[in-house]
Amino acid sequence: QVQLVESGGGLVQAGGSLRLSCAASGSIFSINDMGWYRQAPGKQRELLAVISKSDITNYADSVKGRFTISRDNAKNTAYLQMNSLKPEDTAVYYCNANVLGKDWRRYDYWGQGTQVTVSS
């Protein structure tokens, strides 16, 4: 009933920047927390950043100071601005949203992922 679609991934040189977007659509009444995760081959999925409905943010130490999470509630969209990218940032990036549906039930949804590759 709800879909999250990530976009903005690609290939970038070390030190470069990318901006990821995550657009939610479907039977949504409101969205509570939204977050960005990443997963590299052979590694567990890692939480990078979370933003609340009131724009309170938290970041993993690995990206703090380089990445910025934001959201546009009118568009049901979250963003991840990634600066000073490093080869170790290479991974599939996923967005997550906790949704209050129009049926008044809460659900947790994941996007399909977008590949980010940082070359040295």
Secondary structure, 3 states (H helix, E strand, C coil): CEEEEEECCEEEECCCCEEEEEEEEECEEEEEEEEEEEECCCCCCEEEEEECCCCCEEECCCCCCCEEEEEEHHHCEEEEEECCCCHHHCEEEEEEEEEEECCCCEEEEECCCEEEEEEC
